[in-house]
Amino acid sequence: MLPRHQDPIAAIATAPGRGAVGIVRLSGRGLAPLMPALLGRELRPRHAHYGPFLAADGTALDHGLALWFPAPHSYTGEDVLELQAHGGPVLLQLLLARCLEAAGETDPITGRPRLPGLRLAQPGEFTERAFLHGKLDLAQAEAVADLIDASTEAAARSASRSLSGAFSQAVEALRDDLVHLRMLVEATLDFPEEDIDFLQQSDAVGQLRRLQARLDEVLARTRQGALLREGMHVVIAGQPNAGKSSLLNALAGAELAIVTPIAGTTRDVVQQAIQIEGVPLHIIDTAGLRDGAEVDEVERIGIERAWQRIEAADAVLFVHDLTRAADPAYRQADAAIRERLASRLPARVPVIDVWNKADAAEAAAIPTGADDLPLSARTGAGLPALRERLLHAVGWSGHTPEGLFSARQRHVDALHRVRAHLQAAQAQLDSPAPALELLAEELRLAHEALGTITGAFGADDLLGVIFSRFCIGK
C-alpha cells in the first residue's frame, strides 16, 4: 500500500444536493476515540444508535443515527463510522468539518490528538481500500461504480451480478484451468530426465482447447456486458434533406431536431440517448454532407464536425432520400459519400443503408436488397426493422440480463489478450517439435493478462485511473 492508504479518511457519502438523509463516512485505524467527541458515548458494533452529533462546545449540530463497524468487519476492512444526519448540504459540511476538527483535538485520557492525520477522502478511496483489504476484487470494485451509474434496468442487473462475484468466479475458473495447464508444462521442463511425457498423458492439447472454448463463452458474455454499460455511438449521416433529423426524432420519440425543407438546416451535432431492448445507444444527428459554393462558413464547420463524429462512430446510418433516388446528380453525390465512408472508417464499423421517405416514393424506386432498409421516418414504417438491425450491427445477441456480466472495455481487451496468447500456445502444441519454453511463456502471459481483470496482477497507475473515476464518498 502507498503511504496515503494508512491515513484515516472522511467524506460525505451521499450525492450533492438536498435530501431527507445525508451520510458522513469515516474509515481508518483507531476511530474509536472520536466517538466520545462526536457522539458523547461509545457505540455498540453494528447497531444503529440515535442521538446528537456534538459541536466542539457540546451543543448539538443535529440528531441522527450513528453506526460503528470495527475492523475487519466493515466495507473497507478498516474501522468505519457512519453518521446519518438530515440531508442539507450546509449541515453535512458542518458535520464533516466537525469530524476533522475532533480528530485534531487532544484526547483527555491519552493527552495526544484523538486521530492524527484524518483527511478528506479522494474519489473512490473507500472502495479502493475495500479492494486493498481483500473485501472486493477489482472487477467487483468496478461493479460498484457500474451499479451506481447504470442507466438501464438491464445494466443495473448485470452490475449486481458482477458485484456479487459472478464475473470474478468465471475468471477464477479460467485461472484455475490455466494454472493446471501451466503446471503440466513446467513439470515437463523441470524434469526432462524422466522419460514421462506429462503433456500427452494429461491430454494437454484437449485441456487447452477446452480452456479456449470456455474463454470464448466468457468473452461473449463480457462483450455483451460492456455494451450494456457503455452503449454504442450511432451517427446518422447523409446528404441534406434526406430526413436525418426526422429519423433522429422518430427513434427518440420526441421533436429534438429542427426539421424544414431548407437544405442545411442542421448546422451542429444533435445527440440523444435511447434504449433498444435495454441497450443504451447514443444517436447522433449531423449536418448534411455536401460540397459546393452554396455551403456557407457556418455549414462548412458543421460538415467538418459531422465527419469527426462519423470517424469516431461505432455504427453509421447512411440515410438516402428515395424521392430523389432517380436523380443522377443525387446518386453521384451518394456514391461519393459512400466512397469517403469506406476510406475513413475502420472495416469493423458497420454502415447501414437506410432508404427514407418510403411513404412518398414510387414502389419501383424502393430497393429490395438484403442490405437495404426502406422506411418512413414520418409514419414510422420500417422503424422496428431498423432497431433490430442496429442491435445486430453493434453486436447485441439478445442475452437476458441475468446471463451477463457488468464489464468494461478493459476487461474485453484483457480477455482478447488471453485468447491471443492461448492461440499462440496452441500453435506450439500443434507443431511437430513444440518449443516448451515458448509454450510456457505464452501460458504465463495469458495468466498475467487474466489476472489484470480481478487485480491479481496490475500496476498502481491502473488502480489510480480506475478509482479516480468513482464519486467522492464511495
C-alpha positions as CSV (number, residue, x, y, z in Angstrom):
1,M,0.0,0.0,0.0
2,L,1.0,3.6,-0.6
3,P,1.5,5.9,2.5
4,R,-1.8,7.6,1.8
5,H,-3.6,4.4,2.4
6,Q,-2.5,4.5,6.0
7,D,-4.3,7.8,6.7
8,P,-7.8,7.8,8.2
9,I,-10.3,9.4,5.8
10,A,-13.7,11.1,5.9
11,A,-16.2,12.2,3.3
12,I,-19.8,13.0,2.6
13,A,-21.1,9.7,1.2
14,T,-24.4,10.9,-0.3
15,A,-24.9,12.7,-3.5
16,P,-24.7,16.6,-3.6
17,G,-27.9,18.4,-3.0
18,R,-30.8,18.4,-0.5
19,G,-32.4,15.2,0.8
20,A,-34.1,13.6,3.7
21,V,-30.9,11.9,4.8
22,G,-27.2,12.6,4.3
23,I,-24.3,10.4,5.4
24,V,-20.8,11.3,6.6
25,R,-18.5,8.3,6.5
26,L,-15.1,7.8,8.2
27,S,-12.7,4.9,7.7
28,G,-9.3,4.1,9.1
29,R,-7.4,2.6,12.0
30,G,-8.3,3.5,15.6
31,L,-11.5,5.6,15.0
32,A,-12.9,4.7,18.5
33,P,-11.5,7.8,20.3
34,L,-13.7,10.0,18.0
35,M,-17.0,8.7,19.3
36,P,-17.0,10.5,22.7
37,A,-16.2,13.8,21.0
38,L,-18.7,13.4,18.2
39,L,-21.5,11.4,20.0
40,G,-20.8,11.7,23.7
41,R,-20.7,7.9,24.1
42,E,-19.3,4.7,22.9
43,L,-21.3,2.7,20.3
44,R,-22.2,-1.0,20.2
45,P,-20.7,-2.5,17.0
46,R,-23.2,-3.0,14.1
47,H,-26.1,-1.4,15.9
48,A,-27.9,1.9,15.0
49,H,-27.8,4.5,17.8
50,Y,-29.9,7.6,17.7
51,G,-28.6,10.7,19.4
52,P,-27.0,14.1,18.9
53,F,-24.0,15.0,16.8
54,L,-21.9,17.3,19.0
55,A,-20.2,20.5,18.2
56,A,-16.9,21.4,19.9
57,D,-18.8,23.3,22.7
58,G,-21.1,20.3,23.4
59,T,-24.2,21.7,21.6
60,A,-26.0,19.5,19.1
61,L,-25.3,20.2,15.4
62,D,-28.1,17.7,14.5
63,H,-29.7,14.5,15.7
64,G,-29.5,11.3,13.8
65,L,-28.2,7.7,13.6
66,A,-24.6,6.6,14.1
67,L,-23.3,3.2,13.2
68,W,-19.9,1.7,14.2
69,F,-18.2,-1.1,12.3
70,P,-14.9,-2.2,13.9
71,A,-12.3,-3.7,11.6
72,P,-12.2,-6.1,9.8
73,H,-16.0,-6.4,9.6
74,S,-16.7,-3.4,7.5
75,Y,-17.0,-2.3,3.9
76,T,-13.4,-1.2,3.8
77,G,-11.9,-3.7,6.1
78,E,-10.9,-0.9,8.5
79,D,-12.8,0.8,11.3
80,V,-15.8,2.6,9.8
81,L,-18.0,5.1,11.4
82,E,-21.2,6.4,9.6
83,L,-23.2,9.4,10.7
84,Q,-26.6,9.6,9.2
85,A,-27.9,13.2,9.6
86,H,-30.5,15.3,7.8
87,G,-29.5,15.8,4.2
88,G,-28.9,19.6,4.0
89,P,-25.6,20.4,2.2
90,V,-24.6,23.1,4.8
91,L,-25.3,20.8,7.7
92,L,-23.3,17.9,6.2
93,Q,-20.4,20.2,5.5
94,L,-20.5,21.3,9.2
95,L,-20.6,17.7,10.4
96,L,-17.7,16.8,8.1
97,A,-15.7,19.8,9.4
98,R,-16.5,18.8,13.0
99,C,-15.1,15.3,12.3
100,L,-11.8,16.8,11.1
101,E,-11.7,19.2,14.0
102,A,-12.4,16.5,16.6
103,A,-9.6,14.4,15.1
104,G,-7.0,17.1,15.9
105,E,-8.3,17.8,19.4
106,T,-6.3,16.4,22.4
107,D,-7.8,13.3,24.0
108,P,-8.2,14.0,27.8
109,I,-7.2,10.4,28.6
110,T,-4.1,9.9,26.4
111,G,-3.0,13.6,26.1
112,R,-2.5,13.1,22.3
113,P,-4.6,14.0,19.3
114,R,-7.6,11.7,19.0
115,L,-7.0,10.7,15.4
116,P,-3.9,12.4,13.8
117,G,-3.8,12.5,10.1
118,L,-7.6,12.4,9.4
119,R,-8.1,13.9,5.9
120,L,-10.7,14.2,3.2
121,A,-11.1,11.1,1.1
122,Q,-10.2,11.1,-2.6
123,P,-12.7,9.9,-5.2
124,G,-13.3,6.2,-4.8
125,E,-10.9,5.8,-1.9
126,F,-13.4,3.9,0.3
127,T,-13.9,1.2,-2.4
128,E,-10.2,1.3,-3.2
129,R,-9.5,0.4,0.4
130,A,-12.1,-2.4,0.3
131,F,-10.1,-3.8,-2.7
132,L,-6.7,-3.4,-0.9
133,H,-8.0,-5.2,2.2
134,G,-9.4,-8.1,0.2
135,K,-13.1,-7.2,0.7
136,L,-13.6,-6.9,-3.1
137,D,-11.6,-7.8,-6.1
138,L,-11.0,-5.3,-8.8
139,A,-13.9,-6.5,-11.0
140,Q,-16.3,-6.3,-8.1
141,A,-15.0,-2.8,-7.1
142,E,-15.7,-1.6,-10.7
143,A,-19.1,-3.1,-10.5
144,V,-19.9,-0.8,-7.5
145,A,-19.4,2.2,-9.8
146,D,-21.3,0.5,-12.6
147,L,-24.3,-0.2,-10.4
148,I,-24.4,3.5,-9.3
149,D,-24.0,4.7,-12.9
150,A,-26.4,2.2,-14.5
151,S,-28.7,3.9,-17.0
152,T,-31.0,0.9,-17.7
153,E,-32.5,-1.9,-15.7
154,A,-30.5,-4.4,-17.7
155,A,-27.3,-2.6,-16.9
156,A,-28.2,-2.5,-13.2
157,R,-28.9,-6.2,-13.1
158,S,-25.7,-7.1,-14.8
159,A,-23.7,-4.8,-12.5
160,S,-25.4,-6.5,-9.5
161,R,-24.3,-9.9,-10.8
162,S,-20.7,-8.7,-11.1
163,L,-20.8,-7.2,-7.7
164,S,-22.0,-10.5,-6.2
165,G,-18.9,-12.1,-7.7
166,A,-20.3,-13.9,-10.8
167,F,-17.8,-12.4,-13.2
168,S,-14.9,-12.9,-10.8
169,Q,-15.9,-16.5,-10.3
170,A,-15.9,-17.1,-14.1
171,V,-12.5,-15.5,-14.4
172,E,-11.2,-17.6,-11.4
173,A,-12.4,-20.8,-13.1
174,L,-10.4,-19.9,-16.2
175,R,-7.4,-19.1,-14.0
176,D,-7.6,-22.4,-12.2
177,D,-7.7,-24.3,-15.5
178,L,-4.8,-22.2,-16.8
179,V,-2.7,-22.8,-13.7
180,H,-3.2,-26.6,-14.0
181,L,-2.1,-26.4,-17.7
182,R,1.0,-24.3,-16.7
183,M,1.8,-26.9,-14.1
184,L,1.9,-29.7,-16.7
185,V,4.2,-27.7,-18.9
186,E,6.5,-26.6,-16.1
187,A,6.7,-30.2,-14.9
188,T,7.9,-31.3,-18.4
189,L,10.5,-28.5,-18.4
190,D,11.7,-29.2,-14.8
191,F,12.1,-33.0,-15.2
192,P,13.4,-33.7,-18.7
193,E,15.4,-36.7,-17.4
194,E,12.2,-38.5,-16.6
195,D,11.0,-40.5,-19.6
196,I,7.4,-39.3,-19.0
197,D,5.6,-37.1,-21.4
198,F,3.4,-35.2,-19.0
199,L,1.7,-33.3,-21.8
200,Q,0.5,-36.3,-23.7
201,Q,-0.6,-38.3,-20.7
202,S,-2.5,-35.4,-19.3
203,D,-4.2,-34.5,-22.7
204,A,-2.7,-31.0,-22.6
205,V,-4.0,-30.4,-26.2
206,G,-7.5,-31.2,-25.2
207,Q,-7.3,-29.2,-22.0
208,L,-6.1,-26.2,-23.9
209,R,-8.9,-26.4,-26.5
210,R,-11.5,-26.8,-23.7
211,L,-10.0,-23.8,-22.0
212,Q,-10.2,-21.7,-25.2
213,A,-13.9,-22.7,-25.6
214,R,-14.7,-21.6,-22.0
215,L,-12.8,-18.4,-22.6
216,D,-14.8,-17.7,-25.7
217,E,-18.0,-18.1,-23.8
218,V,-16.9,-15.8,-21.0
219,L,-15.7,-13.3,-23.6
220,A,-19.1,-13.3,-25.4
221,R,-20.9,-12.6,-22.1
222,T,-18.3,-9.9,-21.2
223,R,-18.7,-8.1,-24.6
224,Q,-22.5,-8.0,-24.1
225,G,-22.0,-6.6,-20.6
226,A,-19.6,-3.9,-21.8
227,L,-22.3,-3.0,-24.4
228,L,-24.9,-2.7,-21.7
229,R,-22.6,-0.5,-19.6
230,E,-21.1,1.8,-22.2
231,G,-23.6,1.7,-25.0
232,M,-22.7,2.5,-28.6
233,H,-22.4,5.7,-30.6
234,V,-24.5,5.6,-33.8
235,V,-24.1,8.5,-36.3
236,I,-26.8,9.5,-38.8
237,A,-25.2,10.7,-42.0
238,G,-26.2,11.6,-45.5
239,Q,-27.0,14.4,-47.9
240,P,-29.1,17.4,-46.8
241,N,-32.8,16.9,-46.7
242,A,-32.5,13.1,-46.7
243,G,-34.5,13.0,-43.5
244,K,-31.7,12.5,-40.9
245,S,-33.2,14.8,-38.3
246,S,-36.7,13.3,-38.8
247,L,-35.1,9.9,-38.3
248,L,-33.5,11.1,-35.0
249,N,-36.9,12.4,-33.8
250,A,-38.6,9.1,-34.8
251,L,-36.0,7.0,-32.9
252,A,-36.1,9.2,-29.9
253,G,-39.9,9.6,-29.9
254,A,-39.5,13.4,-29.4
255,E,-39.0,16.5,-31.5
256,L,-35.4,17.1,-30.7
257,A,-34.0,18.4,-34.1
258,I,-35.5,21.1,-36.2
259,V,-36.9,19.8,-39.5
260,T,-37.5,22.1,-42.5
261,P,-37.4,21.7,-46.3
262,I,-34.4,24.1,-46.3
263,A,-31.1,22.3,-47.1
264,G,-28.5,22.8,-44.4
265,T,-31.0,23.3,-41.5
266,T,-28.9,21.1,-39.2
267,R,-25.7,23.0,-38.6
268,D,-24.4,21.3,-35.5
269,V,-24.4,17.9,-33.8
270,V,-27.6,16.9,-32.0
271,Q,-27.3,13.8,-29.7
272,Q,-29.9,11.7,-27.9
273,A,-29.5,8.6,-25.8
274,I,-32.2,5.9,-26.4
275,Q,-32.7,2.3,-25.3
276,I,-33.5,-0.6,-27.5
277,E,-34.2,-3.8,-25.5
278,G,-32.3,-2.2,-22.6
279,V,-29.2,-1.5,-24.6
280,P,-28.2,2.2,-24.5
281,L,-27.5,3.8,-27.9
282,H,-26.3,7.3,-28.4
283,I,-27.9,8.5,-31.6
284,I,-26.1,11.5,-33.2
285,D,-27.6,13.6,-35.9
286,T,-25.2,15.6,-38.1
287,A,-25.1,18.3,-40.7
288,G,-25.9,17.1,-44.3
289,L,-22.8,16.2,-46.2
290,R,-22.3,18.2,-49.4
291,D,-19.8,20.4,-51.3
292,G,-20.3,23.4,-53.4
293,A,-20.4,27.2,-53.5
294,E,-23.8,27.2,-51.7
295,V,-22.2,26.0,-48.5
296,D,-21.6,28.9,-46.2
297,E,-18.9,29.1,-43.5
298,V,-21.2,28.0,-40.6
299,E,-22.5,25.0,-42.5
300,R,-18.9,24.1,-43.5
301,I,-18.0,23.9,-39.9
302,G,-21.0,21.7,-39.2
303,I,-19.9,19.3,-42.0
304,E,-16.4,19.1,-40.6
305,R,-17.9,18.2,-37.2
306,A,-20.1,15.6,-38.9
307,W,-17.1,13.9,-40.3
308,Q,-15.3,14.0,-36.9
309,R,-18.3,12.2,-35.3
310,I,-18.6,9.7,-38.2
311,E,-14.9,8.7,-37.8
312,A,-15.5,8.1,-34.0
313,A,-18.8,6.2,-34.5
314,D,-19.4,2.5,-33.6
315,A,-22.0,2.3,-36.4
316,V,-23.3,4.7,-39.2
317,L,-26.8,5.1,-40.5
318,F,-26.3,6.3,-44.1
319,V,-29.7,7.9,-45.0
320,H,-30.8,8.1,-48.6
321,D,-33.8,10.0,-50.0
322,L,-36.0,7.7,-52.0
323,T,-37.8,10.6,-53.6
324,R,-34.6,11.7,-55.2
325,A,-33.2,8.3,-56.0
326,A,-33.8,8.7,-59.8
327,D,-31.8,12.0,-59.9
328,P,-28.3,11.2,-61.4
329,A,-26.7,14.1,-59.6
330,Y,-28.1,12.8,-56.3
331,R,-26.9,9.3,-56.9
332,Q,-23.5,10.5,-57.8
333,A,-23.2,12.5,-54.6
334,D,-24.4,9.5,-52.6
335,A,-21.7,7.4,-54.2
336,A,-19.1,9.9,-53.4
337,I,-20.2,9.9,-49.7
338,R,-20.1,6.1,-49.6
339,E,-16.6,6.2,-51.0
340,R,-15.4,8.6,-48.4
341,L,-17.1,6.5,-45.6
342,A,-15.2,3.4,-46.9
343,S,-11.9,5.3,-46.8
344,R,-12.3,7.0,-43.5
345,L,-14.0,4.3,-41.4
346,P,-12.3,1.1,-40.0
347,A,-13.6,-2.1,-41.5
348,R,-15.2,-3.1,-38.2
349,V,-17.6,-0.2,-38.2
350,P,-20.9,-1.2,-39.9
351,V,-22.6,1.2,-42.3
352,I,-26.4,0.6,-42.6
353,D,-28.1,1.9,-45.8
354,V,-31.4,3.5,-44.7
355,W,-33.8,4.4,-47.6
356,N,-36.0,7.1,-46.1
357,K,-39.4,8.6,-47.4
358,A,-40.7,5.2,-48.5
359,D,-44.2,6.6,-47.9
360,A,-43.7,9.3,-50.6
361,A,-41.7,7.3,-53.2
362,E,-42.9,5.2,-56.1
363,A,-42.9,1.4,-55.4
364,A,-40.5,0.8,-58.2
365,A,-37.9,3.0,-56.5
366,I,-37.9,1.2,-53.2
367,P,-34.9,-1.2,-53.0
368,T,-35.4,-4.8,-52.0
369,G,-31.8,-5.9,-51.4
370,A,-31.0,-7.8,-48.2
371,D,-28.7,-5.0,-47.0
372,D,-31.2,-2.2,-47.9
373,L,-33.6,-0.9,-45.2
374,P,-36.6,1.1,-46.6
375,L,-38.5,3.1,-44.0
376,S,-40.5,6.3,-43.4
377,A,-39.4,8.5,-40.5
378,R,-42.7,10.4,-40.9
379,T,-45.0,7.4,-40.5
380,G,-42.8,5.1,-38.5
381,A,-43.0,2.3,-41.0
382,G,-39.8,0.3,-41.0
383,L,-38.5,1.6,-37.6
384,P,-38.8,-1.8,-35.8
385,A,-36.7,-3.4,-38.5
386,L,-34.1,-0.6,-38.1
387,R,-34.0,-1.1,-34.4
388,E,-33.4,-4.8,-34.9
389,R,-30.7,-4.1,-37.4
390,L,-29.0,-1.6,-35.1
391,L,-28.8,-4.2,-32.3
392,H,-27.3,-6.7,-34.7
393,A,-24.8,-4.1,-36.0
394,V,-23.5,-3.3,-32.6
395,G,-23.1,-6.9,-31.6
396,W,-26.1,-7.5,-29.3
397,S,-27.1,-11.1,-29.3
398,G,-30.2,-10.9,-27.1
399,H,-28.9,-12.5,-23.9
400,T,-31.0,-11.9,-20.9
401,P,-29.5,-9.5,-18.3
402,E,-29.4,-12.4,-15.8
403,G,-26.8,-14.1,-18.0
404,L,-24.5,-11.1,-18.4
405,F,-21.6,-9.6,-16.5
406,S,-21.2,-5.9,-16.0
407,A,-17.9,-5.3,-17.8
408,R,-15.7,-2.6,-19.2
409,Q,-13.7,-2.3,-22.3
410,R,-10.5,-3.1,-20.4
411,H,-12.0,-6.4,-19.4
412,V,-12.8,-7.2,-23.0
413,D,-9.3,-6.2,-24.1
414,A,-7.7,-8.3,-21.4
415,L,-9.7,-11.4,-22.5
416,H,-8.7,-10.7,-26.1
417,R,-5.0,-10.7,-24.9
418,V,-5.6,-14.0,-23.1
419,R,-7.1,-15.5,-26.2
420,A,-4.2,-14.4,-28.4
421,H,-1.7,-15.9,-26.0
422,L,-3.7,-19.2,-25.8
423,Q,-3.8,-19.3,-29.6
424,A,0.0,-18.9,-29.7
425,A,0.3,-21.7,-27.2
426,Q,-2.0,-23.9,-29.3
427,A,0.2,-23.3,-32.3
428,Q,3.2,-24.5,-30.3
429,L,1.4,-27.6,-29.2
430,D,0.2,-28.4,-32.7
431,S,3.7,-28.1,-34.2
432,P,5.7,-31.3,-34.8
433,A,8.5,-30.1,-32.5
434,P,7.0,-27.8,-29.9
435,A,9.3,-25.3,-28.1
436,L,8.2,-25.9,-24.5
437,E,9.9,-22.7,-23.3
438,L,7.8,-20.6,-25.7
439,L,4.7,-22.6,-24.7
440,A,5.3,-21.9,-21.1
441,E,5.9,-18.2,-21.7
442,E,2.6,-17.9,-23.7
443,L,0.7,-19.5,-20.9
444,R,2.4,-17.2,-18.3
445,L,1.4,-14.2,-20.3
446,A,-2.2,-15.4,-20.6
447,H,-2.3,-16.0,-16.9
448,E,-0.9,-12.4,-16.3
449,A,-3.5,-10.9,-18.6
450,L,-6.3,-12.7,-16.9
451,G,-5.1,-11.5,-13.5
452,T,-5.5,-7.8,-14.5
453,I,-9.3,-8.3,-14.5
454,T,-9.6,-9.1,-10.8
455,G,-6.5,-7.3,-9.7
456,A,-4.2,-10.3,-9.1
457,F,-1.8,-8.5,-11.5
458,G,-1.9,-4.8,-12.0
459,A,0.1,-1.6,-11.8
460,D,-0.6,1.1,-9.3
461,D,-1.2,3.6,-12.2
462,L,-4.1,1.4,-13.4
463,L,-5.6,1.3,-10.0
464,G,-5.3,5.1,-9.8
465,V,-7.2,5.6,-13.1
466,I,-9.9,3.2,-12.1
467,F,-10.7,4.5,-8.6
468,S,-10.3,8.2,-9.6
469,R,-13.5,7.9,-11.6
470,F,-15.6,7.0,-8.6
471,C,-17.6,9.6,-6.7
472,I,-16.2,11.0,-3.5
473,G,-17.6,9.1,-0.5
474,K,-17.6,5.8,-2.4
